Amino acid sequence: MHTPRLAPLVLIIAAALAPASQAAVTSVDVGAALPRAALLEEGVHHYLRYLHHGDARIPLDIITREIRFSTEDGQKRMRIVQRYDTAASAASLKSVTSWFDAGSLRPRTHERITEKDGKRVVEGFLFAPDKITGMKELADSINKDVLVASPEPAFNFETDIETLQALPLAEGYQARINFYHPGGQQGPARYLFKVSGSASIPGPGGMIDCWVVTTDYNRPGYVSTFWFAKGSQLMVRQDSPVGEGKVVVKTLID
């Protein structure tokens, strides 16, 4: 007798609660201090990157990431240096040096040098609030005349894992971040990153309890997954599908 009356009431309550049950999306903007920037400490970490396809695991390269701090004109700066040593050929090397305002990770400059088969390619970029341009004073740079409009200030996509490490990762947390990959064909764009849950995965010293973060990089169907250690929020692993059942895996060595 009472069911017909309760059903509409249940629907009304469910509709009222639905918006509250959805986590709000945080807009992470360039310039403001990132909530957990203090977790970015000086030091060096190494990652193995390999291609996982079926039963095969094919080594691609070893990635070295180093964080250092300094003071310039009374302002604290952060430098991230990356080195990619290709497993298949000792003659292939990529080195990347990026400078930021410490605390906010507002990008300032980005230099990339690629050496392969005896050829050396130099690239340099300057980040400004409304654009990214080539570094005209950088010797041998191939992109001194680059000009990419940026409707809003952009973070440096080549240092995304440090940017994510400095965010307040927690169950249900979601962040939309404006990234630009220096030299890429895609201009600056907002990407959504979600903390989808927790998981324990193997790390260099044993099992590590992690936050699981996902994003599709604005490409529906190609979801990349990150595992960040709870506490330090250091990235332990990243899986990124590249099509045809293939996944590029980046895993922490030390």
Secondary structure, 3 states (H helix, E strand, C coil): CCHHHHHHHHHHHHHHHHHHHCCCEEEECCCCCCCCHHHCCCEEEEEEEEEEECCEEEEEEEEEEEEEEEEECCEEEEEEEEEEEECCCCCCEEEEEEEEECCCCEEEEEEEEEEECCEEEEEEEEECCCEEEECCCCCCECCCCCEEECCCCCEEHHHHHHHHHCCCCCCCCEEEEEEECCCCCCCCEEEEEEEEEEEEEEECCEEEEEEEEEECCCCCCCCEEEEEECCCCCEEEEEEEEECCEEEEEEECC
